Amino acid sequence: MADVKLTTKTALTTAPEYNDLVMVVDVSDSTGDANGTSKRQTVVDFLKNDLRVISGTTDTLVITDANAFIKCNNTGGSLTITVPPNSSVGFEIGSTIKFWRNHTNTVTFAAGTGVVVASKGSALDISPRYGVVSITKIATNGWLLYGDLA
């Protein structure tokens, strides 16, 4: 696959294997580029952050989720992930959490009391299956949700 442009590749239709190469865009870089910096890494390297698996239908973020990777494997139905207010869980501004939708059931983000979750087009669902999103705390009760959203 040497010298193949990313734009000539198609989106994943199945779960990647641990040794597959994937492109990751770091939008939290300091280059000033709104599109971020692309990096090539294996899936296993991407998953080296703490991995937590959600298999239920509701979940609320906890402090140990800061800078972690969460696999949404909600086999029992749609999953709603609540972003709690700073008074309940004091994430540091700049904390980022990554989510991977690994099932066909819907994954939706909900703002806790007093919390604002901003996203392009006000989208709050991870889409499609195998989609990856990140959420970054940008203010005391403000979060930015970005990635594969619908």
C-alpha positions in Angstrom: 0.0 0.0 0.0 3.0 2.3 -0.3 2.3 5.7 -1.9 -1.5 5.2 -1.9 -3.4 8.4 -1.2 -5.8 8.3 1.7 -8.5 9.9 -0.5 -8.4 6.8 -2.8 -9.2 4.4 0.1 -12.8 3.6 1.2 -14.3 3.6 4.7 -14.2 0.5 6.8 -17.1 -1.9 6.5 -15.9 -4.4 9.0 -14.1 -4.1 12.3 -10.3 -3.6 11.8 -7.9 -6.3 13.0 -5.3 -5.4 15.6 -2.4 -5.3 13.1 -4.3 -3.3 10.4 -3.0 0.2 9.7 -5.5 3.0 10.3 -5.3 6.8 9.8 -5.9 8.9 12.9 -6.5 12.6 12.8 -5.3 14.5 15.9 -7.4 17.6 16.0 -5.9 18.5 19.4 -2.5 19.2 17.9 -0.8 22.6 18.3 -0.1 23.2 14.6 -3.1 25.6 14.3 -4.5 23.6 11.4 -8.3 23.2 11.9 -8.1 19.9 10.2 -5.5 18.5 12.6 -2.6 16.3 11.9 -2.9 12.8 10.3 -1.0 9.9 11.8 -0.7 6.4 10.6 -0.7 3.8 13.4 -1.9 0.2 14.0 -5.2 -0.4 15.6 -3.4 -2.0 18.6 -1.4 1.3 19.1 -4.6 3.3 18.8 -6.1 1.1 21.5 -3.2 1.3 23.9 -5.0 3.9 26.0 -7.1 2.5 28.7 -9.9 0.5 27.2 -13.3 0.4 28.8 -16.2 -1.5 27.3 -19.8 -0.4 27.7 -22.3 -3.2 27.1 -25.4 -1.8 28.8 -28.0 0.8 27.5 -27.0 3.7 29.8 -23.7 5.1 31.0 -22.4 8.2 32.6 -18.8 9.4 32.2 -16.5 9.0 35.2 -13.2 10.7 36.0 -11.2 7.6 35.1 -12.6 8.0 31.5 -10.4 11.0 31.0 -8.1 10.5 28.0 -9.3 6.9 27.7 -10.8 4.8 24.8 -14.3 3.4 25.3 -15.7 0.6 23.2 -19.5 0.8 22.8 -20.6 -2.8 22.6 -24.2 -2.3 23.5 -25.8 -5.5 22.4 -29.0 -5.0 24.4 -30.3 -2.0 22.6 -29.5 1.7 22.0 -27.0 3.3 24.4 -27.2 6.7 25.9 -23.9 8.2 27.3 -24.5 11.1 29.7 -21.9 13.8 30.1 -22.1 14.9 33.7 -21.8 18.4 35.1 -18.5 19.6 36.5 -20.0 19.7 40.0 -20.4 15.8 39.8 -17.3 14.9 37.9 -14.5 17.4 37.7 -12.7 16.6 34.4 -9.9 18.9 33.6 -10.4 21.3 30.6 -8.7 19.6 27.7 -9.6 16.1 28.7 -10.5 14.0 25.7 -12.4 10.7 25.6 -12.6 8.5 22.5 -15.5 6.2 21.7 -15.8 3.4 19.2 -19.3 2.1 18.1 -18.8 -1.6 17.8 -22.4 -2.7 17.4 -25.4 -2.0 15.2 -27.4 -0.4 18.0 -27.4 3.4 18.3 -25.0 5.3 20.5 -26.2 8.8 21.6 -24.7 11.4 23.8 -26.8 13.4 26.3 -25.8 16.5 28.3 -26.2 16.3 32.1 -27.9 19.2 33.9 -26.2 22.5 33.0 -23.9 20.8 30.5 -23.6 21.9 26.8 -22.4 19.3 24.3 -21.6 21.2 21.0 -21.1 19.4 17.7 -21.4 20.1 14.0 -25.0 20.2 13.1 -25.9 19.4 16.7 -25.3 15.7 15.9 -25.2 13.5 19.0 -25.1 10.0 17.6 -22.1 7.9 16.6 -22.5 6.8 13.0 -22.0 4.4 11.3 -21.2 1.1 12.9 -17.4 1.1 13.6 -17.6 4.9 13.8 -15.2 6.7 16.1 -15.9 10.0 17.9 -14.1 12.0 20.5 -15.4 14.4 23.1 -13.2 17.2 24.6 -13.9 19.4 27.6 -13.6 23.0 26.4 -15.1 24.9 29.4 -16.3 24.2 32.9 -19.6 22.6 31.6 -18.8 22.7 27.9 -17.8 19.8 25.7 -17.0 19.5 22.0 -18.1 16.3 20.3 -16.5 15.5 16.9 -15.8 12.6 14.5 -18.2 10.1 12.8 -21.5 11.8 13.9 -25.1 11.6 12.6 
